[in-house]
């Protein structure tokens, strides 16, 4: 579940992008993924990583349980660099 602060951040980046669809295109993800975030679904690690790189936001802010996934994160970083 997303925190109020995370939802506020998501609303702001959607506003700046112009729409959920445009944000999805910018991040190269599905529009339904973006829509689910506003319904309380957690952001996947991969999508959190994309947003972190695109917007310079710490992964811990987007995905609070991130410390449990350090090995997965390291692999994602390796694949995307």
C-alpha positions in Angstrom: 0.0 0.0 0.0 1.2 3.5 -0.8 1.7 6.1 1.9 -0.1 9.5 1.7 3.3 11.1 0.8 3.9 8.7 -2.0 0.4 9.2 -3.4 1.0 13.0 -3.2 4.3 12.5 -5.2 2.5 10.3 -7.7 -0.3 12.8 -8.2 2.3 15.5 -8.8 4.3 13.6 -11.4 1.1 12.6 -13.2 0.1 16.3 -13.2 3.5 17.3 -14.6 3.4 14.5 -17.2 -0.1 15.6 -18.3 -1.9 12.3 -17.7 -1.5 8.8 -16.4 -1.0 7.6 -19.9 1.8 10.0 -20.6 3.5 9.1 -17.4 3.2 5.4 -18.3 4.7 6.1 -21.8 7.6 8.1 -20.2 8.4 5.2 -17.8 7.7 2.6 -20.5 5.2 0.8 -18.4 1.4 0.1 -18.8 -1.1 2.7 -18.0 -3.0 0.1 -15.9 0.1 -0.2 -13.7 0.0 3.6 -13.0 -3.8 3.4 -12.4 -3.3 0.6 -9.9 -1.0 2.8 -7.8 -3.9 5.1 -7.1 -6.1 2.2 -6.0 -3.6 1.2 -3.3 -1.5 -1.4 -5.1 2.2 -1.3 -4.3 4.6 -0.2 -7.0 6.6 -3.1 -8.3 10.3 -3.0 -7.7 11.0 -2.6 -11.4 8.7 0.3 -11.8 9.9 1.9 -8.6 13.4 1.6 -10.0 12.3 3.3 -13.3 10.7 6.1 -11.3 13.7 6.5 -9.1 16.1 6.8 -12.1 13.7 9.1 -14.0 12.8 11.5 -11.1 15.8 11.1 -8.7 13.6 9.8 -5.9 15.1 7.3 -3.4 13.7 3.8 -3.9 12.9 3.6 -0.2 10.4 6.4 -0.7 8.6 4.6 -3.5 8.8 1.1 -2.0 9.2 1.2 1.8 10.0 -2.6 2.1 13.0 -2.1 -0.2 15.5 -3.2 2.4 14.2 -6.8 2.1 15.0 -6.8 -1.6 18.5 -5.5 -1.7 19.8 -8.5 -3.8 17.0 -8.0 -6.3 17.7 -4.3 -6.5 21.4 -4.9 -7.1 20.4 -7.2 -10.0 18.0 -4.6 -11.5 20.7 -2.0 -11.3 23.2 -4.2 -13.0 20.7 -5.0 -15.8 19.7 -1.3 -16.4 23.2 0.2 -16.3 
